[in-house]
Amino acid sequence: MNILEVKHLTKEFGGLTATSDINMTVEKNAITAVIGPNGAGKTTFFNMITAVYQPTSGDILLNGKSLVGLKPHQVSQFGITRTFQNIRLFENMTVLENVLVGMHQNLKSHWIGTLLQLPHIRKIEEDARVTAYDILNYVGLENYVNENAGNLAYGAQRRLEIGRAIAAKPKVLLLDEPAAGMNPKETERLTNLIHDMRTKLDVTIILIEHDMNLVMKISDSIYVLDHGELIASGKPNEIRNNKKVIEAYLGKGAVSNG
Ligand SMILES: Nc1ncnc2c1ncn2[C@@H]1O[C@H](COP(=O)(O)OP(=O)(O)OP(=O)(O)O)[C@@H](O)[C@H]1O
């Protein structure tokens, strides 16, 4: 079953075509990678799926319903959340508070109830904290619950971003360069986490990533962009051996282990 379909997606910025006629179908619970050289249009593609940008033309369907024209918070309520290439945590808030913020859209409390400290609201908020602890445990940050997010090491900050994103209980999770800046040990831990999330959290994952070891290891399918165009898509083995992809990207310094 396809959870996400992208049809003829094009984005132009003035005279520049950042993505051109991109098509993609993503099966439920699949792990899909979007790869390609710098400036290929990968982040623009994510920005259109999450409604940061509206496409110039084309459509994005989540379970058959178009997301075009929605606002970012509406896309998030429909079940798509993301992390960012440049980490965007609330650095002066604690690790726990960052996860609670991610969870907020699912909480049924109203600010009046919160202000008045109504008992049923207190219960909802207590439950949210318990869930937030569980999430932090899951992403391996249980020892940093009350630490300010800005004090965490880089790899831990990336895991906190994932924790905050999964707190919204997404159907589709977009990860923008989750392994960027990580050392090999952190990357391995991240690889295991991504792999585990799709079954344990019943989530579909799309990631932009330059670490080809990670991409080849965990992806069910890979889409390759170059200069805004989709030049190939297929299983890791097909992509690894695709001449066009080697020419445009893999042969130019991207690490590809088999
Ligand atoms: N808001 C914008 N206004 C104008 N041009 C933009 C905007 N956002 C992206 N672009 C341009 O669109 C093209 C694609 O950029 P994009 O950031 O999507 O590439 P990318 O594949 O994510 O690159 P990287 O791997 O470096 O993150 C680039 O030429 C970029 O300069």
The ligand as an SDF file (V2000), in Angstrom:
LIG
                    3D

 31 33  0  0  0  0  0  0  0  0999 V2000
   14.4550   29.7930   -0.8810 N   0  0  0  0  0  0  0  0  0  0  0  0
   15.2020   29.6700   -1.9900 C   0  0  0  0  0  0  0  0  0  0  0  0
   15.3230   30.6860   -2.8640 N   0  0  0  0  0  0  0  0  0  0  0  0
   16.0650   30.5670   -3.9730 C   0  0  0  0  0  0  0  0  0  0  0  0
   16.7450   29.4550   -4.3190 N   0  0  0  0  0  0  0  0  0  0  0  0
   16.6890   28.4110   -3.4760 C   0  0  0  0  0  0  0  0  0  0  0  0
   15.9010   28.4520   -2.2710 C   0  0  0  0  0  0  0  0  0  0  0  0
   16.0150   27.2420   -1.6460 N   0  0  0  0  0  0  0  0  0  0  0  0
   16.8270   26.4950   -2.4240 C   0  0  0  0  0  0  0  0  0  0  0  0
   17.2150   27.1860   -3.5120 N   0  0  0  0  0  0  0  0  0  0  0  0
   18.0830   26.7070   -4.5970 C   0  0  0  0  0  0  0  0  0  0  0  0
   17.5190   25.4880   -5.0710 O   0  0  0  0  0  0  0  0  0  0  0  0
   18.5620   24.5690   -5.4050 C   0  0  0  0  0  0  0  0  0  0  0  0
   18.3650   23.2820   -4.6210 C   0  0  0  0  0  0  0  0  0  0  0  0
   18.7130   23.5380   -3.2560 O   0  0  0  0  0  0  0  0  0  0  0  0
   18.4900   22.4700   -2.1050 P   0  0  0  0  0  0  0  0  0  0  0  0
   18.8780   23.1260   -0.8220 O   0  0  0  0  0  0  0  0  0  0  0  0
   17.1320   21.9150   -2.2100 O   0  0  0  0  0  0  0  0  0  0  0  0
   19.5680   21.3560   -2.4860 O   0  0  0  0  0  0  0  0  0  0  0  0
   20.0470   20.1100   -1.6220 P   0  0  0  0  0  0  0  0  0  0  0  0
   20.0740   18.9620   -2.5470 O   0  0  0  0  0  0  0  0  0  0  0  0
   19.2540   19.9960   -0.4020 O   0  0  0  0  0  0  0  0  0  0  0  0
   21.5500   20.5210   -1.2720 O   0  0  0  0  0  0  0  0  0  0  0  0
   22.4320   20.1510    0.0500 P   0  0  0  0  0  0  0  0  0  0  0  0
   22.8190   18.7020   -0.0760 O   0  0  0  0  0  0  0  0  0  0  0  0
   23.5970   21.0710   -0.1020 O   0  0  0  0  0  0  0  0  0  0  0  0
   21.5990   20.4410    1.2320 O   0  0  0  0  0  0  0  0  0  0  0  0
   19.8850   25.2730   -5.1220 C   0  0  0  0  0  0  0  0  0  0  0  0
   20.3490   25.8420   -6.3340 O   0  0  0  0  0  0  0  0  0  0  0  0
   19.4880   26.3410   -4.1290 C   0  0  0  0  0  0  0  0  0  0  0  0
   20.3600   27.4480   -4.2050 O   0  0  0  0  0  0  0  0  0  0  0  0
  1  2  1  0
  2  3  1  0
  2  7  2  0
  3  4  2  0
  4  5  1  0
  5  6  2  0
  6  7  1  0
  6 10  1  0
  7  8  1  0
  8  9  2  0
  9 10  1  0
 10 11  1  0
 11 12  1  0
 11 30  1  0
 12 13  1  0
 13 14  1  0
 13 28  1  0
 14 15  1  0
 15 16  1  0
 16 17  2  0
 16 18  1  0
 16 19  1  0
 19 20  1  0
 20 21  2  0
 20 22  1  0
 20 23  1  0
 23 24  1  0
 24 25  2  0
 24 26  1  0
 24 27  1  0
 28 29  1  0
 28 30  1  0
 30 31  1  0
M  END
$$$$
